[in-house]
Amino acid sequence: MTRWIKGTMLCDLVPKHHRRLLEFANACGALTASVKGAIHKAPGKQHVQNLLSAKHR
């Protein structure tokens, strides 16, 4: 769902760097919540980068 603020898409208002940070944090949460015992199975940086690179293929 895309949010609009006075004719501008919300994602256009967020600087590219911040979008990358939010995307990384979202991927961390998705990977953490996808396994049993989520806190003990928190993903490492490489796991998150693998997920993000698969998303952008």
KAFENVEN-V312913 format. One record per helix or strand of 3 or more residues. SS is the DSSP state (alpha for helix, beta for strand). FROM is the first residue (numbers start at 1). TO is the last residue. Records with the same first field share a line. If there is no record, write none. Layout:
# KAFENVEN-V312913
SS=FROM-TO / FROM-TO
This chain:
# KAFENVEN-V312913
alpha=10-13 / 16-33 / 38-41 / 45-55
